[in-house]
Amino acid sequence: MTRARGSFRAILARIATAPGVGSAVPARPFRALAAAVVAACAAGLAAPGASAGELQEYARLRGLEGDRFVGVGLVYGLDRTGDSMKDSTVSSQPYAQLLSNLANIRADARDLAKTKSIALVLVSIEIPRTGARSDDRIDVRIGTLGTATSLKGGQLLTSFLKSPVVPADRAEWVPYAVAEGLIEVDPEIPTKGAIRGGARMVRDVVMSPFEGDSVALVLHPQYAGYPTAASIADLVNDELSLSGYTDAAKVEDAQTIRVRIPEDARRDANTFVARLMTTSVPSDLIRTPARVVIDMANKVITVDERVEFRPAAVTAANLRITTVTPPIEPTAEQPVTDTVAWAAVATGESGRRSMKLRGLLDALVELDVAFETQVAIIESLVRQGALKAEVIKQ
């Protein structure tokens, strides 16, 4: 088996002695471009066992999922596009409280009825998987909660952001960040916006993958499956067995692999995990099923080179094929044109038990078959049970 770069045997030895330590087919493309894309993708997929990637390309560490903090704030400075306090008093309550706190001004809903320069908003930030430290700056997302029609020109008043999960002891429900600043409005949805670097962390958010003396590897969804999980667990066990450790990696389910940290490595567990995630994984260990991914929004069909189907005849309704045959003495001005109202594409060939789906799609692209018709053909092959692939439509 191909050994990983920076093997576990080497790193464990250092720790022990250290002091204190698919091809894409676009819909109705230009034929030359389509041919180039198909050819390039086919070349890249021709030798699946020839390349290798790092483990972190196929899996993540559980416990490093990031976090989210939210809060409710006030946006001021709007040009009569804010909340209608005449119709709803929800926004007037925090506004009145603000006036009382900052300027000792007493106001009630009747006093604020004509105000339309204020908007009540939901404020949120996303903490990256690596966590965040005090004074880090993070982008802020804003969305209206009231009747405001636009946040253009508005500025967020200082808002405190907390965990969306309220602890049993509300005294522990403390802010982790404060947000403020001028809002950049979404050009398509004026009631939403963002503030780049508008949140400042006031507490550390530390992410840790360690669960006792082990870590959990979670395969990315596109690679999840028992065959791949078992292959990666075997690879890790092979590396650790060179240092005398057995059965350190075990498959928990189709997406999770539990790796027990060797005792000698626990003094420097972070280094061990770093080496683990950069382990070289030969591509032939990633044993995913052949797939066809259909992107309906962008009208793109991505086909794994391994996708095949049993012989079948495919007929596309309303498909017209035009051929131009010059006369005996051909001239550009007087060609002979023959038009066929429909066409059948035979997918089976004599002497062959199956055919690559890419070959069929190449033919459909060459015939300028509409994207919707290509999708319908693939779905028909699935219903017939002829397609040897998993079809993902999104």
N, C-alpha and C positions, 0 to 999 in steps of 0.2 A: 504493500500500500504506500502511496506517496506520503512522505512525512511532512509535517507542518514546518514552516519557517519559524525559527526560534522555538525549538521543541520544548515540551513541558519538562523533559528530563534535564535539559540544560538549565532552565529557569529554576527548577526545584533544587538542583545542585547548588546554584548560586544563593538561593534563599537559605538553604540549610547551613551554608558556611558563612553567611553574612552576620556581622555583629548586631545583635538586637533585632533581628528581623524575621419570440415568434416572427415570422416575416409579415410585413404590413402591406395590404392591398387597398388603396384608396378607391372611393366611388367615383366613376366617370372622370378619370384623370386624363391628362395628356398621355398618349400611349408611350412615348419615349420615356417620360418621367416614371410611369408605372413600371415599365420594364426594368429601369435602372434600380428602382427601390426593391422590387422583387428579387432581382439578381444579387444585390448587395446583401439583403437579409438572408437569402439562401446560402450565400457564401459564409456568412457569419455563423449559421446554424449547422453547417455541413459536418463539422467534427465536434460533437458535443463533449467528448472526453478530453479535448486538447487543451482546454484552459482551466484555470482555477481562480477562485475568489476567496475573500476572507470570510470567516464565520459571521462577522457583523453585517455582511451584505445579505445574509439569509435569516438572521435571527436578532432579536433584541433581548436585553436583560429586563426581567420583570422587576418592577419597583422604580423604573426610570420612565414613567409614563407622563411626566409633567404634572401641572396642576392649573387650576383656574380660580381667580378671585373676582368677586363682583361687589357692586355697591350701587346705591341710588344717589344721583346728584342733580344739580340745577345748572342749566345752561342759560346765560344771560347775554344781553346785547343783540337780541333778535329784532328784525325790522317788521314788527306786527305779524310774525309767523309763529309765535309761541303758543302755549296752551291758552285756551279760552277759559279764564277763571270764572266767567259768568255762567258757563254751562257746567263746570265741574270745580269743586273746591279742593280736589285732591292736591293739585299743585300749589294752591294758595297756602296750605298748611305749612310746608317746609319753608316757603318764601316768608311767611309771617314770622316763623321761628328765627329765620336768618336775620330779619330786620331787628327783632328783639335782642338777639345775642350780640350783634355787631354794633348797633346804634341805639339800643334801648328805645326803639320805636314800636309802639303798640299799634297793630293793624288787624282788622278782621276781614272776612270774605267780602263784605260790601265795599270796603276801602280799596280792595284789589281787583274788583270786578272788571275794570276796563284795561287792566294790564295784559299785554300780549307780547311782552318782550322776554318772558321767562318760559322755560320748558323743563319738565321733569323727565329725567333720562335714566336708563340703565347703563352702568359703566362696567366694563369687564376687561381683564387682561389674561393672557395665556402664559404660564410659566413653562419654559422649555424643559426637555427631559433632563438636562444637566443641572437643573435647579437655578436658583438666583441668590445673589448676595446683597446685603444692605448697600444702598446707593446705586444699584444697577438701574438702568433705564429700560423700560419696556413699552411697546406700542399699546395704545388704548383703543378700545372699540366702544362706540356710543350708539344708542338707539332710543327713540322717544318712547315714553310711557303714557303720555296724555294725548291731547288733541292738536299738538303742534303740527304744522304743515311743512316746515323746513327748518333746518339747523344752520343754514347759511349765515355766515358772519357771527355766529355764536361762540362763546367761550365758556369752557367748563369751569365752574367754581370748584375749589379744592374739595375732593371727595375721598372718603376713606374706603378701602377695598378689603373685604374679608373673605373667608372661606364660605362657599354656598351651603355648607353643612353646619348647622347650628349645634354646638356641643351641649351636653346636658347641663354643664355649669356655664351659664352665659357670661360669667366673668372671664372665662378663657376665650371668649369670642372677640379677639383683638384684631386690629388692622395689620395687614402685612405690607400694604403699599398705599400711597396717596397719589391721586391723579388730578391734573389740571392742565389748561392750555387751550389754544385756539383750535377749533375743529375744522378738519378738512372733510367737506361733505361729499358723500357718494354722488357722482353725477347722475346716476340712474335712480337712486332712492334718496331724496333729499332729507328724509327723516332718519337716516343713518350716516355715521361718519367715523372718523378716526383722528387720533392725536399721536403723531410719531414721537416715540420716546416720552410720552406724556405722563407715564407712571414712574414714580421713584420708590424702590423697595425700602422699607423701614425695618424689615426683619429678614433674616436668612431663611431660605427655603432649601433644605438639603435633601437630595434624593439618594437613596441607598438601595442597591440590589441584593444586599446580604440578608439571608433568611437563616439565622443561626450560623451553621458551618457550611452552608451551601448557597448556590445561586440557581435561578431558574432561567433557562433559555426559552424564549417564545418565538417560534418560527413566524416569519411574516406570512400573512394569509395566503399569498400566491404560492408559497412553498409548503404550506402545512399538509401533513399526511403521515401516516405511520411509516411508510417506506423511507421517506426522507429523514424523519425523526430517528428511526433505528440506525440508519447509515451514519448520521452525525454522532450519535451516542457511541457507536462502535469506533469511529475515528478518534474521539476524545479518549475512550478507554484504551485504545492501542497506544496512544501517546503516553498516558499516565502509567500504563503497565510497564513501560521501560524503566520507571523509577520505583517499581514495586507496588504500585497501587492498582487494585482490581475493582471492577464494578463501580467506579466513581460516578459514571454517567448512566442514568436510567431514564427510560421513556415513561412519562407520566400519562400523556395522552397524545393525540395526533398532532398537537401543536406545541407541547411542552416537554423539555428535557431537563431533568434535575441533575446538577453537577455538584458533587460533594468536594469541598476544598480539602486537599491533603493536609494532614496535621502540620507538616513542616512548612507549608505555604501560608498558614493562617497568620503568621507573624507579619507577612506582607501580602495580604489578600488582594489589595488593589492591583499590585503588579501581576499576580496570578490571573486576575480577571482580564487585565489588559492583554496578556499573552493569549488567553483563551479566545477572546474576541477577534484576534488577528491570526488565528489558526488558518492555515491554507486548506481550503475545501475543494477537492477536485470536482469539476462540474458534473461528472457522471454519478456522483453521490446524491445529487438533487433529483430525486425520482418522482417528479410530478407527472400527472397524466397529460397527454397531448390535449391542447386547448385551442379553442377559437373564441376570441373576444370581440364582441360587436359593440362598438361605441355609437349608439344611435344619435347622440347630440352632435357629434363631429363627423358622422358618416364615414367611419373608418372600421375596416375589418382587419384584425390581426390574427394571423394563422401560424401556429406552431409547425415547424418543418415536418414533424412526425405525424401530423394529422392525415389519416387515410380514410377511405370508405370503400365499401364493396361495390362491384360493378352495378351501375344503374343508368337509366336513360333520363335525361333532364330536358324538359321542354319548357321554354319561357314564353308565356302568352304575350302578344303584341310586340314580340321581338322581330325587328326587320333588318335583314342583311342585304346590303347593296353591293353588287359586284360590277365592275366596269370592264367590258371586253372590247378592245379595239377591233375594227373591221380588218379585212385582209390587208388593206393599205391603211394602217392606223394614222389618225390625225387627232390632235388635241381638241379640235373643234367639233368632231363628229364621232364620239365614242358610242358604243352600244351598251346600254344599261339594263341589267336584269335585277328585279327586286323580288325577294322571297318574303312572304307575309309572316312566316314563323320559322323557327329553327329548333332542332333537337340536338343536344350535346351529349354524345355517348361517353360515359365515364369509364366503361370497361374496355379493356383491350385484350385481344386473344393472347393466351399464354400468361396473362397477369391476373392475380387474384384480387388486387386492390389498386387504387390509384390515389395519388396525392391530391388533397383538396386544392392546394395551391395551383395545380395544373388547370383545374376547372375554373378557378377564379381568374387565372391568367387569360383563359379563353373568353370569359365574360367581360373582362376589362377591355380586351381587344375588340369585342363586339359592342362596346359602349353600353352595356346593360346597366340600367339604373341601380343605385345602391339598394333601394327597397326590394327590387327583384332578386338581387344577390342574397339578401337576408332571407327572403322567402324560400329560395332554393335550399339554403343551409338548413332552415327549420324543417323543410319537407324531408330532407335526408335524415334528420334526427328522428322525426316521427316514423319514418320507414325503418329505423334501426340500422341504417346503412353507414352512418358516420361513426368512426372510431375516435371519438374525442369528447371532451367536456366543453359545452358551449356556455359562455358567460355573456349575457346580454345586459348592457347597462346604458 
